Amino acid sequence: MTCNHVTGFCPALCQPGYHGKKCSETCKDGWYGRECKERCGYCRGNRPCHHVTGSCLALCEPGYHGDKCEESEFSQLLAIQRKILNSIRKLLPFKRRRVEPRANGTSPTDFI
């Protein structure tokens, strides 16, 4: 980032993790990234994350994982459930499809 060498004013956006007129202030605790607009994940004990990357400097709160402590065990279970359901669907020999209405006006459902 090129700032005015006399005033210190930075005309463009600051580098990620910094803000202020001179881009010299780091993000407040709990925030990180470009213009400090990203909220930190679930870092253990409400400790701050890294002001540039968002990585937790401590462990994650119980139930969360990943560099930024944003991935929950619940979301991991949902992903596993989706994989299982998709696998089951692929194994099923029949697929349900809608058949055009009969001449008498009924619309049966047929299995292939």
N, CA, C and O atoms as CSV, one atom per row, in Angstrom:
chain,resi,resn,atom,element,x,y,z
A,1,MET,N,N,0.850,-1.174,0.000
A,1,MET,CA,C,0.000,0.000,0.000
A,1,MET,C,C,0.889,1.227,0.000
A,1,MET,O,O,1.786,1.351,0.834
A,2,THR,N,N,0.644,2.126,-0.924
A,2,THR,CA,C,1.406,3.369,-0.987
A,2,THR,C,C,0.596,4.482,-0.338
A,2,THR,O,O,-0.492,4.821,-0.803
A,3,CYS,N,N,1.118,5.032,0.708
A,3,CYS,CA,C,0.464,6.133,1.404
A,3,CYS,C,C,1.273,7.410,1.169
A,3,CYS,O,O,2.456,7.350,0.834
A,4,ASN,N,N,0.636,8.547,1.344
A,4,ASN,CA,C,1.306,9.832,1.176
A,4,ASN,C,C,2.433,9.933,2.201
A,4,ASN,O,O,2.200,9.790,3.401
A,5,HIS,N,N,3.656,10.180,1.725
A,5,HIS,CA,C,4.813,10.198,2.629
A,5,HIS,C,C,4.827,11.405,3.571
A,5,HIS,O,O,5.558,11.404,4.561
A,6,VAL,N,N,4.023,12.438,3.273
A,6,VAL,CA,C,3.981,13.626,4.133
A,6,VAL,C,C,2.857,13.499,5.167
A,6,VAL,O,O,3.083,13.655,6.367
A,7,THR,N,N,1.630,13.210,4.678
A,7,THR,CA,C,0.475,13.164,5.580
A,7,THR,C,C,0.239,11.779,6.161
A,7,THR,O,O,-0.368,11.640,7.223
A,8,GLY,N,N,0.717,10.757,5.463
A,8,GLY,CA,C,0.466,9.394,5.915
A,8,GLY,C,C,-0.877,8.865,5.463
A,8,GLY,O,O,-1.199,7.704,5.714
A,9,PHE,N,N,-1.680,9.706,4.789
A,9,PHE,CA,C,-3.014,9.304,4.339
A,9,PHE,C,C,-2.893,8.246,3.244
A,9,PHE,O,O,-2.067,8.368,2.340
A,10,CYS,N,N,-3.725,7.208,3.337
A,10,CYS,CA,C,-3.740,6.129,2.349
A,10,CYS,C,C,-5.007,6.262,1.512
A,10,CYS,O,O,-6.104,6.061,2.035
A,11,PRO,N,N,-4.887,6.595,0.222
A,11,PRO,CA,C,-6.061,6.853,-0.609
A,11,PRO,C,C,-6.870,5.613,-0.977
A,11,PRO,O,O,-8.069,5.727,-1.234
A,12,ALA,N,N,-6.267,4.463,-1.010
A,12,ALA,CA,C,-6.978,3.244,-1.410
A,12,ALA,C,C,-7.321,2.422,-0.168
A,12,ALA,O,O,-7.115,2.859,0.965
A,13,LEU,N,N,-7.841,1.236,-0.406
A,13,LEU,CA,C,-8.145,0.343,0.710
A,13,LEU,C,C,-6.865,-0.094,1.401
A,13,LEU,O,O,-5.814,-0.235,0.776
A,14,CYS,N,N,-6.977,-0.300,2.673
A,14,CYS,CA,C,-5.835,-0.782,3.443
A,14,CYS,C,C,-5.606,-2.259,3.145
A,14,CYS,O,O,-6.478,-2.946,2.613
A,15,GLN,N,N,-4.419,-2.726,3.498
A,15,GLN,CA,C,-4.121,-4.148,3.393
A,15,GLN,C,C,-5.031,-4.888,4.375
A,15,GLN,O,O,-5.427,-4.320,5.392
A,16,PRO,N,N,-5.368,-6.155,4.082
A,16,PRO,CA,C,-6.198,-6.924,5.019
A,16,PRO,C,C,-5.604,-6.901,6.425
A,16,PRO,O,O,-4.395,-7.047,6.604
A,17,GLY,N,N,-6.460,-6.719,7.403
A,17,GLY,CA,C,-6.039,-6.706,8.804
A,17,GLY,C,C,-5.761,-5.333,9.357
A,17,GLY,O,O,-5.466,-5.187,10.543
A,18,TYR,N,N,-5.851,-4.305,8.502
A,18,TYR,CA,C,-5.546,-2.937,8.935
A,18,TYR,C,C,-6.659,-1.988,8.514
A,18,TYR,O,O,-7.388,-2.249,7.557
A,19,HIS,N,N,-6.776,-0.887,9.242
A,19,HIS,CA,C,-7.767,0.136,8.915
A,19,HIS,C,C,-7.289,1.471,9.448
A,19,HIS,O,O,-6.229,1.564,10.067
A,20,GLY,N,N,-8.080,2.502,9.204
A,20,GLY,CA,C,-7.719,3.851,9.651
A,20,GLY,C,C,-7.206,4.684,8.493
A,20,GLY,O,O,-6.897,4.157,7.424
A,21,LYS,N,N,-7.116,5.991,8.712
A,21,LYS,CA,C,-6.667,6.900,7.652
A,21,LYS,C,C,-5.260,6.586,7.173
A,21,LYS,O,O,-4.943,6.778,5.999
A,22,LYS,N,N,-4.417,6.103,8.076
A,22,LYS,CA,C,-3.036,5.798,7.710
A,22,LYS,C,C,-2.799,4.296,7.572
A,22,LYS,O,O,-1.666,3.850,7.392
A,23,CYS,N,N,-3.886,3.520,7.659
A,23,CYS,CA,C,-3.789,2.055,7.559
A,23,CYS,C,C,-2.788,1.482,8.558
A,23,CYS,O,O,-2.111,0.495,8.271
A,24,SER,N,N,-2.700,2.098,9.716
A,24,SER,CA,C,-1.727,1.645,10.706
A,24,SER,C,C,-2.387,0.942,11.896
A,24,SER,O,O,-1.695,0.397,12.755
A,25,GLU,N,N,-3.697,0.952,11.946
A,25,GLU,CA,C,-4.406,0.313,13.058
A,25,GLU,C,C,-4.811,-1.098,12.659
A,25,GLU,O,O,-5.370,-1.319,11.584
A,26,THR,N,N,-4.521,-2.051,13.545
A,26,THR,CA,C,-4.970,-3.419,13.279
A,26,THR,C,C,-6.449,-3.527,13.625
A,26,THR,O,O,-6.992,-2.698,14.355
A,27,CYS,N,N,-7.081,-4.546,13.097
A,27,CYS,CA,C,-8.508,-4.758,13.364
A,27,CYS,C,C,-8.747,-4.922,14.860
A,27,CYS,O,O,-7.884,-5.406,15.592
A,28,LYS,N,N,-9.920,-4.515,15.296
A,28,LYS,CA,C,-10.306,-4.717,16.692
A,28,LYS,C,C,-10.459,-6.210,16.931
A,28,LYS,O,O,-10.722,-6.974,16.002
A,29,ASP,N,N,-10.289,-6.626,18.198
A,29,ASP,CA,C,-10.459,-8.034,18.546
A,29,ASP,C,C,-11.826,-8.522,18.066
A,29,ASP,O,O,-12.842,-7.847,18.231
A,30,GLY,N,N,-11.818,-9.705,17.473
A,30,GLY,CA,C,-13.061,-10.298,16.974
A,30,GLY,C,C,-13.292,-10.046,15.492
A,30,GLY,O,O,-14.265,-10.541,14.922
A,31,TRP,N,N,-12.408,-9.282,14.866
A,31,TRP,CA,C,-12.561,-8.945,13.444
A,31,TRP,C,C,-11.238,-9.126,12.724
A,31,TRP,O,O,-10.172,-9.055,13.336
A,32,TYR,N,N,-11.312,-9.364,11.408
A,32,TYR,CA,C,-10.102,-9.530,10.607
A,32,TYR,C,C,-10.392,-9.236,9.131
A,32,TYR,O,O,-11.536,-8.995,8.746
A,33,GLY,N,N,-9.345,-9.262,8.326
A,33,GLY,CA,C,-9.491,-9.191,6.876
A,33,GLY,C,C,-9.587,-7.797,6.295
A,33,GLY,O,O,-9.332,-6.803,6.975
A,34,ARG,N,N,-9.962,-7.737,5.017
A,34,ARG,CA,C,-10.076,-6.480,4.267
A,34,ARG,C,C,-11.074,-5.561,4.960
A,34,ARG,O,O,-12.219,-5.948,5.195
A,35,GLU,N,N,-10.651,-4.375,5.280
A,35,GLU,CA,C,-11.443,-3.361,5.979
A,35,GLU,C,C,-11.989,-3.864,7.318
A,35,GLU,O,O,-12.924,-3.286,7.871
A,36,CYS,N,N,-11.404,-4.935,7.827
A,36,CYS,CA,C,-11.803,-5.510,9.129
A,36,CYS,C,C,-13.289,-5.846,9.164
A,36,CYS,O,O,-13.942,-5.658,10.191
A,37,LYS,N,N,-13.824,-6.338,8.061
A,37,LYS,CA,C,-15.260,-6.619,7.980
A,37,LYS,C,C,-15.608,-8.086,8.207
A,37,LYS,O,O,-16.784,-8.447,8.224
A,38,GLU,N,N,-14.604,-8.927,8.380
A,38,GLU,CA,C,-14.861,-10.349,8.617
A,38,GLU,C,C,-14.853,-10.623,10.114
A,38,GLU,O,O,-13.959,-10.172,10.830
A,39,ARG,N,N,-15.844,-11.358,10.578
A,39,ARG,CA,C,-15.932,-11.688,12.008
A,39,ARG,C,C,-15.152,-12.971,12.270
A,39,ARG,O,O,-15.226,-13.921,11.491
A,40,CYS,N,N,-14.413,-12.991,13.359
A,40,CYS,CA,C,-13.657,-14.186,13.745
A,40,CYS,C,C,-14.607,-15.324,14.053
A,40,CYS,O,O,-15.776,-15.114,14.376
A,41,GLY,N,N,-14.076,-16.545,13.944
A,41,GLY,CA,C,-14.858,-17.733,14.264
A,41,GLY,C,C,-14.980,-17.924,15.770
A,41,GLY,O,O,-14.915,-16.968,16.544
A,42,TYR,N,N,-15.157,-19.172,16.161
A,42,TYR,CA,C,-15.385,-19.503,17.563
A,42,TYR,C,C,-14.061,-19.913,18.228
A,42,TYR,O,O,-13.841,-21.088,18.524
A,43,CYS,N,N,-13.202,-18.940,18.453
A,43,CYS,CA,C,-11.921,-19.185,19.120
A,43,CYS,C,C,-12.172,-19.406,20.613
A,43,CYS,O,O,-12.998,-18.726,21.223
A,44,ARG,N,N,-11.453,-20.358,21.185
A,44,ARG,CA,C,-11.675,-20.721,22.592
A,44,ARG,C,C,-11.470,-19.531,23.516
A,44,ARG,O,O,-10.505,-18.779,23.386
A,45,GLY,N,N,-12.399,-19.380,24.452
A,45,GLY,CA,C,-12.310,-18.324,25.450
A,45,GLY,C,C,-12.478,-16.930,24.874
A,45,GLY,O,O,-12.004,-15.959,25.464
A,46,ASN,N,N,-13.140,-16.815,23.739
A,46,ASN,CA,C,-13.321,-15.517,23.054
A,46,ASN,C,C,-12.003,-14.824,22.776
A,46,ASN,O,O,-11.945,-13.596,22.717
A,47,ARG,N,N,-10.948,-15.600,22.605
A,47,ARG,CA,C,-9.656,-15.007,22.269
A,47,ARG,C,C,-9.706,-14.477,20.848
A,47,ARG,O,O,-10.453,-15.001,20.021
A,48,PRO,N,N,-8.927,-13.451,20.549
A,48,PRO,CA,C,-8.958,-12.883,19.197
A,48,PRO,C,C,-8.337,-13.824,18.168
A,48,PRO,O,O,-7.517,-14.684,18.492
A,49,CYS,N,N,-8.751,-13.633,16.937
A,49,CYS,CA,C,-8.128,-14.364,15.839
A,49,CYS,C,C,-7.035,-13.476,15.236
A,49,CYS,O,O,-6.899,-12.311,15.611
A,50,HIS,N,N,-6.267,-14.023,14.313
A,50,HIS,CA,C,-5.223,-13.243,13.648
A,50,HIS,C,C,-5.890,-12.159,12.817
A,50,HIS,O,O,-6.807,-12.448,12.048
A,51,HIS,N,N,-5.446,-10.922,12.957
A,51,HIS,CA,C,-6.121,-9.784,12.329
A,51,HIS,C,C,-6.068,-9.816,10.793
A,51,HIS,O,O,-6.874,-9.151,10.142
A,52,VAL,N,N,-5.139,-10.572,10.209
A,52,VAL,CA,C,-5.046,-10.650,8.748
A,52,VAL,C,C,-5.760,-11.889,8.216
A,52,VAL,O,O,-6.593,-11.786,7.316
A,53,THR,N,N,-5.439,-13.063,8.768
A,53,THR,CA,C,-5.929,-14.333,8.222
A,53,THR,C,C,-7.231,-14.830,8.832
A,53,THR,O,O,-7.962,-15.584,8.190
A,54,GLY,N,N,-7.532,-14.422,10.061
A,54,GLY,CA,C,-8.723,-14.911,10.748
A,54,GLY,C,C,-8.501,-16.219,11.475
A,54,GLY,O,O,-9.422,-16.737,12.107
A,55,SER,N,N,-7.288,-16.767,11.398
A,55,SER,CA,C,-6.988,-18.018,12.099
A,55,SER,C,C,-7.008,-17.787,13.599
A,55,SER,O,O,-6.527,-16.767,14.092
A,56,CYS,N,N,-7.572,-18.753,14.317
A,56,CYS,CA,C,-7.596,-18.637,15.777
A,56,CYS,C,C,-6.199,-18.878,16.322
A,56,CYS,O,O,-5.526,-19.831,15.928
A,57,LEU,N,N,-5.769,-18.019,17.222
A,57,LEU,CA,C,-4.444,-18.122,17.810
A,57,LEU,C,C,-4.435,-19.138,18.947
A,57,LEU,O,O,-3.373,-19.580,19.386
A,58,ALA,N,N,-5.627,-19.507,19.420
A,58,ALA,CA,C,-5.771,-20.528,20.453
A,58,ALA,C,C,-6.584,-21.676,19.851
A,58,ALA,O,O,-6.815,-21.710,18.642
A,59,LEU,N,N,-7.001,-22.581,20.667
A,59,LEU,CA,C,-7.854,-23.676,20.208
A,59,LEU,C,C,-9.248,-23.152,19.890
A,59,LEU,O,O,-9.578,-22.002,20.180
A,60,CYS,N,N,-10.062,-24.021,19.288
A,60,CYS,CA,C,-11.458,-23.671,18.999
A,60,CYS,C,C,-12.336,-23.991,20.207
A,60,CYS,O,O,-11.983,-24.810,21.055
A,61,GLU,N,N,-13.481,-23.328,20.259
A,61,GLU,CA,C,-14.488,-23.671,21.264
A,61,GLU,C,C,-14.937,-25.107,20.998
A,61,GLU,O,O,-14.897,-25.561,19.855
A,62,PRO,N,N,-15.364,-25.829,22.042
A,62,PRO,CA,C,-15.853,-27.195,21.828
A,62,PRO,C,C,-16.969,-27.209,20.769
A,62,PRO,O,O,-17.864,-26.363,20.777
A,63,GLY,N,N,-16.892,-28.175,19.874
A,63,GLY,CA,C,-17.896,-28.312,18.820
A,63,GLY,C,C,-17.518,-27.642,17.515
A,63,GLY,O,O,-18.240,-27.763,16.525
A,64,TYR,N,N,-16.382,-26.930,17.497
A,64,TYR,CA,C,-15.934,-26.241,16.281
A,64,TYR,C,C,-14.517,-26.690,15.937
A,64,TYR,O,O,-13.750,-27.101,16.807
A,65,HIS,N,N,-14.189,-26.600,14.646
A,65,HIS,CA,C,-12.848,-26.972,14.202
A,65,HIS,C,C,-12.487,-26.195,12.937
A,65,HIS,O,O,-13.288,-25.408,12.435
A,66,GLY,N,N,-11.280,-26.421,12.430
A,66,GLY,CA,C,-10.787,-25.700,11.258
A,66,GLY,C,C,-9.872,-24.564,11.680
A,66,GLY,O,O,-9.859,-24.164,12.844
A,67,ASP,N,N,-9.099,-24.041,10.720
A,67,ASP,CA,C,-8.156,-22.957,11.023
A,67,ASP,C,C,-8.840,-21.751,11.655
A,67,ASP,O,O,-8.293,-21.111,12.553
A,68,LYS,N,N,-10.046,-21.450,11.172
A,68,LYS,CA,C,-10.759,-20.270,11.655
A,68,LYS,C,C,-11.852,-20.620,12.656
A,68,LYS,O,O,-12.612,-19.749,13.082
A,69,CYS,N,N,-11.933,-21.894,13.032
A,69,CYS,CA,C,-12.942,-22.358,14.001
A,69,CYS,C,C,-14.354,-21.992,13.554
A,69,CYS,O,O,-15.185,-21.598,14.373
A,70,GLU,N,N,-14.621,-22.120,12.273
A,70,GLU,CA,C,-15.949,-21.797,11.735
A,70,GLU,C,C,-16.746,-23.041,11.384
A,70,GLU,O,O,-17.956,-22.960,11.176
A,71,GLU,N,N,-16.088,-24.184,11.315
A,71,GLU,CA,C,-16.762,-25.420,10.935
A,71,GLU,C,C,-17.263,-26.112,12.202
A,71,GLU,O,O,-16.489,-26.401,13.114
A,72,SER,N,N,-18.567,-26.370,12.243
A,72,SER,CA,C,-19.119,-27.017,13.429
A,72,SER,C,C,-19.269,-28.507,13.196
A,72,SER,O,O,-19.347,-28.974,12.060
A,73,GLU,N,N,-19.308,-29.235,14.286
A,73,GLU,CA,C,-19.527,-30.676,14.190
A,73,GLU,C,C,-20.892,-30.948,13.573
A,73,GLU,O,O,-21.061,-31.940,12.863
A,74,PHE,N,N,-21.861,-30.086,13.833
A,74,PHE,CA,C,-23.200,-30.242,13.276
A,74,PHE,C,C,-23.152,-30.168,11.756
A,74,PHE,O,O,-23.770,-30.993,11.082
A,75,SER,N,N,-22.424,-29.185,11.196
A,75,SER,CA,C,-22.333,-29.060,9.745
A,75,SER,C,C,-21.608,-30.257,9.155
A,75,SER,O,O,-21.905,-30.682,8.038
A,76,GLN,N,N,-20.661,-30.798,9.903
A,76,GLN,CA,C,-19.945,-31.985,9.444
A,76,GLN,C,C,-20.897,-33.180,9.411
A,76,GLN,O,O,-20.843,-33.987,8.483
A,77,LEU,N,N,-21.763,-33.297,10.412
A,77,LEU,CA,C,-22.745,-34.383,10.431
A,77,LEU,C,C,-23.745,-34.253,9.281
A,77,LEU,O,O,-24.144,-35.256,8.689
A,78,LEU,N,N,-24.150,-33.021,8.966
A,78,LEU,CA,C,-25.063,-32.817,7.835
A,78,LEU,C,C,-24.411,-33.227,6.518
A,78,LEU,O,O,-25.068,-33.814,5.659
A,79,ALA,N,N,-23.143,-32.928,6.355
A,79,ALA,CA,C,-22.431,-33.307,5.136
A,79,ALA,C,C,-22.350,-34.828,5.011
A,79,ALA,O,O,-22.521,-35.369,3.919
A,80,ILE,N,N,-22.094,-35.511,6.108
A,80,ILE,CA,C,-22.049,-36.974,6.107
A,80,ILE,C,C,-23.419,-37.537,5.775
A,80,ILE,O,O,-23.536,-38.485,4.999
A,81,GLN,N,N,-24.461,-36.951,6.363
A,81,GLN,CA,C,-25.822,-37.401,6.093
A,81,GLN,C,C,-26.158,-37.257,4.602
A,81,GLN,O,O,-26.750,-38.162,4.015
A,82,ARG,N,N,-25.783,-36.126,3.988
A,82,ARG,CA,C,-26.028,-35.919,2.564
A,82,ARG,C,C,-25.324,-36.972,1.716
A,82,ARG,O,O,-25.901,-37.492,0.761
A,83,LYS,N,N,-24.081,-37.284,2.065
A,83,LYS,CA,C,-23.332,-38.297,1.319
A,83,LYS,C,C,-24.013,-39.653,1.422
A,83,LYS,O,O,-24.121,-40.370,0.428
A,84,ILE,N,N,-24.468,-40.008,2.608
A,84,ILE,CA,C,-25.145,-41.289,2.808
A,84,ILE,C,C,-26.431,-41.342,1.989
A,84,ILE,O,O,-26.686,-42.330,1.300
A,85,LEU,N,N,-27.240,-40.291,2.058
A,85,LEU,CA,C,-28.498,-40.265,1.302
A,85,LEU,C,C,-28.254,-40.349,-0.202
A,85,LEU,O,O,-28.978,-41.052,-0.907
A,86,ASN,N,N,-27.248,-39.642,-0.695
A,86,ASN,CA,C,-26.927,-39.713,-2.122
A,86,ASN,C,C,-26.468,-41.107,-2.520
A,86,ASN,O,O,-26.797,-41.583,-3.607
A,87,SER,N,N,-25.715,-41.760,-1.655
A,87,SER,CA,C,-25.284,-43.131,-1.930
A,87,SER,C,C,-26.469,-44.074,-1.971
A,87,SER,O,O,-26.538,-44.947,-2.837
A,88,ILE,N,N,-27.399,-43.911,-1.049
A,88,ILE,CA,C,-28.597,-44.753,-1.015
A,88,ILE,C,C,-29.424,-44.539,-2.276
A,88,ILE,O,O,-29.916,-45.500,-2.867
A,89,ARG,N,N,-29.580,-43.289,-2.688
A,89,ARG,CA,C,-30.348,-42.997,-3.905
A,89,ARG,C,C,-29.734,-43.678,-5.124
A,89,ARG,O,O,-30.458,-44.162,-5.994
A,90,LYS,N,N,-28.426,-43.718,-5.194
A,90,LYS,CA,C,-27.753,-44.362,-6.329
A,90,LYS,C,C,-27.973,-45.871,-6.322
A,90,LYS,O,O,-27.978,-46.503,-7.378
A,91,LEU,N,N,-28.156,-46.452,-5.126
A,91,LEU,CA,C,-28.347,-47.900,-5.007
A,91,LEU,C,C,-29.781,-48.341,-5.289
A,91,LEU,O,O,-30.014,-49.495,-5.648
A,92,LEU,N,N,-30.730,-47.443,-5.133
A,92,LEU,CA,C,-32.133,-47.810,-5.335
A,92,LEU,C,C,-32.378,-48.173,-6.793
A,92,LEU,O,O,-31.990,-47.429,-7.694
A,93,PRO,N,N,-33.026,-49.323,-7.032
A,93,PRO,CA,C,-33.239,-49.751,-8.424
A,93,PRO,C,C,-34.364,-48.984,-9.120
A,93,PRO,O,O,-34.439,-48.974,-10.348
A,94,PHE,N,N,-35.219,-48.358,-8.358
A,94,PHE,CA,C,-36.363,-47.679,-8.960
A,94,PHE,C,C,-36.268,-46.179,-8.754
A,94,PHE,O,O,-35.859,-45.691,-7.700
A,95,LYS,N,N,-36.657,-45.478,-9.786
A,95,LYS,CA,C,-36.776,-44.033,-9.675
A,95,LYS,C,C,-38.222,-43.678,-9.967
A,95,LYS,O,O,-38.839,-44.217,-10.886
A,96,ARG,N,N,-38.729,-42.798,-9.201
A,96,ARG,CA,C,-40.110,-42.390,-9.364
A,96,ARG,C,C,-40.178,-41.271,-10.398
A,96,ARG,O,O,-39.413,-40.309,-10.341
A,97,ARG,N,N,-41.097,-41.412,-11.334
A,97,ARG,CA,C,-41.273,-40.350,-12.317
A,97,ARG,C,C,-42.751,-40.161,-12.584
A,97,ARG,O,O,-43.556,-41.073,-12.393
A,98,ARG,N,N,-43.086,-38.994,-13.017
A,98,ARG,CA,C,-44.481,-38.669,-13.306
A,98,ARG,C,C,-44.789,-39.087,-14.738
A,98,ARG,O,O,-44.012,-38.832,-15.659
A,99,VAL,N,N,-45.928,-39.727,-14.904
A,99,VAL,CA,C,-46.375,-40.177,-16.211
A,99,VAL,C,C,-47.458,-39.219,-16.688
A,99,VAL,O,O,-48.225,-38.682,-15.889
A,100,GLU,N,N,-47.507,-39.017,-17.978
A,100,GLU,CA,C,-48.529,-38.120,-18.545
A,100,GLU,C,C,-49.923,-38.590,-18.135
A,100,GLU,O,O,-50.128,-39.790,-17.953
A,101,PRO,N,N,-50.876,-37.688,-17.986
A,101,PRO,CA,C,-52.234,-38.057,-17.588
A,101,PRO,C,C,-52.870,-39.023,-18.579
A,101,PRO,O,O,-52.622,-38.966,-19.784
A,102,ARG,N,N,-53.684,-39.897,-18.043
A,102,ARG,CA,C,-54.428,-40.841,-18.879
A,102,ARG,C,C,-55.554,-40.108,-19.581
A,102,ARG,O,O,-55.887,-38.966,-19.264
A,103,ALA,N,N,-56.114,-40.794,-20.525
A,103,ALA,CA,C,-57.230,-40.219,-21.293
A,103,ALA,C,C,-58.418,-39.910,-20.395
A,103,ALA,O,O,-59.185,-38.994,-20.691
A,104,ASN,N,N,-58.588,-40.651,-19.305
A,104,ASN,CA,C,-59.729,-40.417,-18.417
A,104,ASN,C,C,-59.469,-39.292,-17.414
A,104,ASN,O,O,-60.307,-39.011,-16.557
A,105,GLY,N,N,-58.282,-38.640,-17.527
A,105,GLY,CA,C,-58.002,-37.483,-16.679
A,105,GLY,C,C,-57.211,-37.780,-15.427
A,105,GLY,O,O,-56.773,-36.853,-14.745
A,106,THR,N,N,-57.014,-39.049,-15.103
A,106,THR,CA,C,-56.213,-39.353,-13.917
A,106,THR,C,C,-54.738,-39.223,-14.272
A,106,THR,O,O,-54.359,-39.373,-15.433
A,107,SER,N,N,-53.908,-38.945,-13.274
A,107,SER,CA,C,-52.475,-38.835,-13.536
A,107,SER,C,C,-51.741,-39.821,-12.627
A,107,SER,O,O,-51.378,-39.485,-11.500
A,108,PRO,N,N,-51.530,-41.032,-13.122
A,108,PRO,CA,C,-50.884,-42.054,-12.296
A,108,PRO,C,C,-49.396,-41.777,-12.113
A,108,PRO,O,O,-48.780,-41.038,-12.881
A,109,THR,N,N,-48.850,-42.384,-11.088
A,109,THR,CA,C,-47.404,-42.352,-10.880
A,109,THR,C,C,-46.892,-43.737,-11.187
A,109,THR,O,O,-47.456,-44.732,-10.733
A,110,ASP,N,N,-45.835,-43.802,-11.949
A,110,ASP,CA,C,-45.323,-45.077,-12.417
A,110,ASP,C,C,-43.901,-45.264,-11.914
A,110,ASP,O,O,-43.176,-44.286,-11.730
A,111,PHE,N,N,-43.498,-46.491,-11.693
A,111,PHE,CA,C,-42.120,-46.794,-11.310
A,111,PHE,C,C,-41.412,-47.452,-12.470
A,111,PHE,O,O,-41.971,-48.328,-13.131
A,112,ILE,N,N,-40.204,-47.041,-12.719
A,112,ILE,CA,C,-39.421,-47.633,-13.814
A,112,ILE,C,C,-38.458,-48.629,-13.221
A,112,ILE,O,O,-37.691,-49.257,-13.951
